């Protein structure tokens, strides 16, 4: 497979990138973002763009892609709905629309989150914005999916770029083994998300929206 990852420097993206590079059936991993990951691997090709919503410059490189794992995201804390919509709706839809043209059979997995509002009209801003994005991607692409992880445990050296996330994970790290036993369907891992996405790319899924239980 030839795979493209958006947001490979984020916590989820780091985990997905690691699993893609380890997968024997993935021959090339293309990352797209405003900054490189800094990784070194014969399979890895990194594309940097000034604006993730403007992808014409990398159109040729995204032709013939088998799977796209869209992991780019941002916390809604302190953002207006317009600003959050740009990152969480406009950007992923720009990628989905381009891939619909140049790689129409691509498996596209958009990472949203547990609690996303499928109606797109609820009271929680981030949930309705991501719900609208999920719906648009699934409507646009025959192999479009949404992933809704719950609490994510970073593993294998993966680190969040958000300072207060890092602090929270450092405090709760000793509790994760217990929490995973008590709440198995609420918690997943960065490597688990990557493996789940690869399985969807290989085999598809009967459900277009994958909650934490389905991802596990």
Number of C-alpha atoms within 10 A of each C-alpha: 18 19 26 27 25 25 25 26 26 20 24 28 28 26 26 26 28 18 21 27 18 10 13 9 12 17 14 18 23 20 25 25 19 15 15 16 20 8 12 8 10 10 14 18 16 17 17 15 16 10 10 19 16 14 17 12 10 14 14 10 14 22 17 16 22 20 27 28 27 26 24 24 20 13 11 16 8 8 13 11 12 11 13 21 20 14 19 26 22 16 21 25 20 16 21 25 16 19 24 18 12 16 18 19 17 23 26 30 28 28 25 27 20 16 16 23 20 17 12 19 13 14 9 12 19 25 22 20 26 25 24 19 24 30 18 17 24 19 12 15 18 15 20 24 27 26 26 21 26 19 16 19 20 21 14 11 9 18 19 18 11 12 9 10 13 13 11 10 17 10 10 11 11 10 10 17 11 10 13 16 10 11 11 14 17 17 20 22 21 24 24 20 24 21 20 18 28 25 13 20 22 14 10 15 14 8 10 18 21 24 21 21 14 14 23 17
